[in-house]
Amino acid sequence: MIRRLLIAACLLLTVRAATAEEPWDSLRPIGEATVVSTVDGDTVVIEPALLGYEEVRLVGIQAPKLPLGRKNFPTWPLAPESKDALAALVDGQRVTLFAGQSPVDRHGRHLAHLRRADGLWVQGEMLRRGWARVYSFPDNRLVVPDMLALEREARTNGAGIWSHPNYAVRGPDDLGDLIGRFEIVEGKVVAAEVHKGTGYLNFGEDWRSDFTLVIRKRALALFKEAGIDIAAYAGQRIRARGWLKERNGPMIEVTHPEQIETLAPPS
């Protein structure tokens, strides 16, 4: 019991002040280029191409999406405004690209953090202004704590997308009509266990219909590496993010620890 309490205490959310210089210590520089155009709120085109790639996906964030030629794909609310915000920050600017873990994606784009010549961290600024959400992957998890702190600041201030109900933080009982969407969900974990090699965080008494976070074997290994015991989440208020699916009620598959923030009890 004491061990679980200590682990739970370690999980409590801490806010680190993020500066333009903090991220670079853990990232690898790819090279320098000039941003010649902005595709949407998290993608730009650079010149010259680096390592054969001219398109850059700003790793670690997700901006509201534009159709970009996809048939029957709706424009997400505030997507044009997000694109304009990024364009104002980077169009015509000389930037340095920094890679974390995986440097390119399956679409042939750089996955990189951008730093302007004046030191501005572009991802951090988009988050601070509220024009994007944190969006991490198991193979690109570096500097996520800094990014989450900036997202929280913007959300508290109602900046950018956080003033629009489409991007509101949801409760675990408000998800029925949101299947297929990327959502941030906040609530209390009723039960936490590992069963047959898979972790489950349940937010209700009936696992057959209530919201659940599912943590498969590979992801459990990452939690173990981070010193996190899944059982310690029981009774904790947490904030989780991911794509909502339907499996015995709404569920999100958690692939790495940074998808979950442990919150202090309400005062």
Phi, psi and omega per residue, in radians:
M1 nan -0.779 -3.137
I2 -1.077 -0.721 -3.140
R3 -1.061 -0.752 -3.138
R4 -1.129 -0.672 3.118
L5 -1.126 -0.679 3.113
L6 -1.140 -0.720 3.118
I7 -1.135 -0.754 3.134
A8 -1.069 -0.680 3.125
A9 -1.113 -0.669 3.130
C10 -1.167 -0.416 -3.116
L11 -1.395 -0.240 -3.098
L12 -1.022 2.443 -3.026
L13 -1.137 2.305 3.007
T14 -2.094 2.451 -3.116
V15 -1.830 2.080 3.094
R16 -1.771 2.385 3.066
A17 -1.212 2.238 -3.122
A18 -1.813 2.282 3.063
T19 -2.036 2.981 -3.108
A20 -1.137 -0.345 -3.052
E21 -1.671 -0.390 -3.013
E22 -0.977 -0.788 -2.976
P23 -1.143 -0.469 -2.857
W24 -1.246 -0.364 -3.104
D25 -1.069 -0.566 -3.079
S26 -1.790 0.097 -3.101
L27 -1.986 2.771 -3.080
R28 -1.911 2.155 3.123
P29 -1.189 2.368 3.105
I30 -1.679 -0.727 -3.111
G31 2.799 -3.075 -3.130
E32 -2.024 2.630 3.112
A33 -2.802 3.027 3.059
T34 -1.905 2.357 3.080
V35 -1.358 2.078 -3.094
V36 -1.735 -0.369 3.092
S37 -2.842 2.796 3.106
T38 -1.969 2.236 -3.112
V39 -1.487 -0.839 3.089
D40 -2.752 -2.858 -3.043
G41 -1.270 -0.069 3.096
D42 -2.464 0.343 -3.125
T43 -2.488 2.380 3.130
V44 -2.374 2.906 3.055
V45 -1.996 2.353 -3.090
I46 -2.043 2.830 3.072
E47 -2.551 2.267 -0.013
P48 -1.322 2.868 3.040
A49 -1.112 2.484 3.108
L50 -1.905 2.232 -3.140
L51 0.965 0.511 3.088
G52 1.545 0.007 -3.101
Y53 -2.027 2.338 3.132
E54 -1.933 -0.230 3.129
E55 -1.787 2.421 -3.098
V56 -2.139 2.170 2.989
R57 -1.659 2.119 -3.129
L58 -1.209 1.717 -3.012
V59 -1.128 2.513 3.048
G60 1.647 -0.155 3.109
I61 -2.275 2.733 3.019
Q62 -2.264 2.056 3.066
A63 -1.656 2.805 3.039
P64 -0.940 2.423 -2.952
K65 -1.605 2.526 2.985
L66 -1.801 2.743 -3.130
P67 -1.069 -0.728 3.124
L68 0.864 0.791 3.071
G69 1.496 -0.052 3.139
R70 -1.376 2.186 -3.072
K71 -1.154 2.333 3.089
N72 1.066 0.388 3.096
F73 -1.636 2.082 -3.088
P74 -1.328 2.612 2.999
T75 -1.299 2.174 3.107
W76 -1.236 2.595 3.107
P77 -0.946 2.379 3.093
L78 1.188 0.243 3.098
A79 -1.105 -0.773 3.104
P80 -1.087 -0.658 3.132
E81 -1.153 -0.662 3.101
S82 -1.135 -0.753 3.092
K83 -1.051 -0.772 -3.141
D84 -1.094 -0.651 3.137
A85 -1.117 -0.751 3.118
L86 -1.174 -0.730 3.131
A87 -1.029 -0.699 -3.138
A88 -1.138 -0.482 -3.130
L89 -1.434 -0.596 -2.914
V90 -2.184 -0.376 -3.047
D91 -1.018 2.200 -3.127
G92 1.397 -0.001 -3.080
Q93 -1.584 2.529 2.987
R94 -1.423 2.261 -3.086
V95 -2.310 2.695 2.966
T96 -1.836 2.346 3.119
L97 -1.674 2.348 3.086
F98 -2.168 2.273 3.109
A99 -1.751 2.607 3.041
G100 -1.667 -1.650 3.134
Q101 -1.781 -1.403 3.118
S102 -1.362 2.161 -3.035
P103 -1.524 -0.323 -3.141
V104 -2.419 2.769 3.089
D105 -1.914 3.140 -3.068
R106 -1.250 -0.185 3.116
H107 -1.618 0.096 -3.140
G108 1.311 0.642 3.117
R109 -2.073 2.538 2.940
H110 -1.078 2.458 2.917
L111 -1.868 1.856 -2.959
A112 -2.615 2.680 2.897
H113 -1.558 2.510 -3.128
L114 -1.965 2.360 3.019
R115 -2.169 2.175 3.088
R116 -1.241 2.912 -3.134
A117 -1.059 -0.487 3.133
D118 -1.499 0.110 3.086
G119 1.656 -0.076 -3.095
L120 -1.178 2.236 3.033
W121 -1.456 1.949 -2.979
V122 -1.156 -0.806 3.104
Q123 -1.016 -0.783 -3.134
G124 -1.061 -0.679 -3.126
E125 -1.236 -0.656 3.082
M126 -1.109 -0.683 3.097
L127 -1.201 -0.759 -3.108
R128 -1.082 -0.635 3.128
R129 -1.457 -0.084 3.072
G130 1.415 0.452 -3.120
W131 -1.803 0.187 3.113
A132 -2.810 2.838 3.034
R133 -1.983 2.747 3.050
V134 -1.223 2.350 -3.029
Y135 -2.568 1.609 -3.000
S136 -1.926 2.915 -3.116
F137 -2.359 2.813 -3.136
P138 -1.014 -0.557 -3.105
D139 -1.720 0.228 3.031
N140 -2.664 1.418 -3.001
R141 -2.067 -0.068 -3.050
L142 -1.178 2.590 3.114
V143 1.033 0.244 3.118
V144 -1.062 -0.687 3.109
P145 -0.984 -0.707 3.089
D146 -1.085 -0.713 -3.096
M147 -1.202 -0.705 3.120
L148 -1.102 -0.655 3.118
A149 -1.093 -0.724 3.128
L150 -1.215 -0.648 3.077
E151 -1.097 -0.756 3.130
R152 -1.051 -0.723 3.125
E153 -1.050 -0.805 -3.129
A154 -1.146 -0.707 -3.126
R155 -1.144 -0.720 3.099
T156 -1.054 -0.638 -3.118
N157 -1.484 -0.087 -3.099
G158 1.127 0.570 -3.080
A159 -1.433 2.558 3.010
G160 0.959 -2.175 -3.083
I161 -1.137 -0.358 -3.072
W162 -1.276 -0.095 3.025
S163 -1.574 -0.061 -3.072
H164 -1.887 2.321 -3.083
P165 -1.082 -0.375 -3.140
N166 -1.076 -0.431 -3.072
Y167 -1.938 0.291 -3.125
A168 -1.121 2.604 2.991
V169 -1.245 2.280 -3.038
R170 -1.688 2.749 2.942
G171 -1.595 2.777 -3.086
P172 -1.148 -0.249 3.128
D173 -1.745 0.140 -3.038
D174 -2.055 0.592 -2.929
L175 -2.009 -0.063 -3.001
G176 -0.999 -0.631 -3.089
D177 -1.675 0.183 -3.006
L178 -1.991 0.200 -3.139
I179 -1.025 2.379 -3.131
G180 1.622 0.000 -3.114
R181 -1.925 2.713 2.988
F182 -1.464 2.144 -3.054
E183 -2.378 2.737 2.991
I184 -1.918 2.181 -3.033
V185 -2.151 2.351 -3.092
E186 -2.217 2.308 3.119
G187 -3.129 -3.073 -3.105
K188 -1.706 2.317 3.093
V189 -1.363 2.102 -3.140
V190 -1.432 -0.694 -3.127
A191 -2.549 2.556 3.136
A192 -2.455 2.233 -3.130
E193 -2.771 2.841 2.979
V194 -1.940 2.176 -3.106
H195 -2.265 2.086 3.141
K196 0.926 0.748 3.042
G197 1.478 0.050 3.128
T198 -2.157 2.358 3.107
G199 -1.569 2.534 3.125
Y200 -2.327 2.255 2.975
L201 -1.989 1.948 -3.073
N202 -1.777 2.427 -3.098
F203 -1.861 0.204 3.103
G204 -2.687 3.015 -3.105
E205 -1.337 -0.427 -3.091
D206 -1.889 1.718 -3.084
W207 -1.161 -0.259 -3.141
R208 -1.327 -0.266 -3.085
S209 -2.383 -0.334 -3.056
D210 -1.485 2.882 3.127
F211 -1.140 2.397 -3.093
T212 -2.430 2.499 2.915
L213 -1.748 2.270 -3.123
V214 -1.939 2.263 -3.095
I215 -2.180 1.835 -3.057
R216 -1.399 3.056 -2.957
K217 -0.950 -0.819 -3.103
R218 -1.104 -0.699 3.124
A219 -1.222 -0.634 3.106
L220 -1.013 -0.609 3.113
A221 -1.105 -0.641 3.108
L222 -1.194 -0.661 3.071
F223 -1.106 -0.729 3.131
K224 -1.099 -0.742 3.099
E225 -1.045 -0.593 -3.138
A226 -1.443 0.004 3.123
G227 1.326 0.453 -3.093
I228 -1.868 2.128 3.048
D229 -1.586 2.082 -3.098
I230 -0.947 -0.657 -3.106
A231 -1.067 -0.425 -3.102
A232 -1.217 -0.246 3.109
Y233 -1.299 -0.330 -3.118
A234 -1.002 2.251 -3.141
G235 1.451 -0.092 -3.121
Q236 -1.556 2.561 2.940
R237 -1.511 2.215 -3.094
I238 -2.325 2.841 3.027
R239 -2.137 2.132 -3.098
A240 -2.155 2.694 -3.121
R241 -2.391 2.599 3.103
G242 2.796 -3.078 -3.140
W243 -1.474 2.210 -3.132
L244 -1.353 2.276 3.055
K245 -2.175 2.956 3.123
E246 -1.893 2.017 3.053
R247 -2.731 1.769 -3.002
N248 0.929 0.883 -3.037
G249 1.683 3.113 -3.128
P250 -1.124 2.467 3.106
M251 -2.554 2.685 2.985
I252 -2.186 2.292 3.034
E253 -1.514 2.146 -3.140
V254 -1.664 2.115 -3.078
T255 -1.834 -0.160 3.138
H256 -2.832 2.705 -2.999
P257 -1.053 -0.528 -3.059
E258 -1.167 -0.160 3.062
Q259 -1.293 -0.191 -3.087
I260 -2.105 2.252 2.995
E261 -1.965 2.280 3.061
T262 -1.604 2.268 -3.005
L263 -1.873 2.558 3.033
A264 -1.185 2.614 3.091
P265 -1.020 2.592 3.121
P266 -1.107 2.445 -3.119
S267 -1.420 nan nan
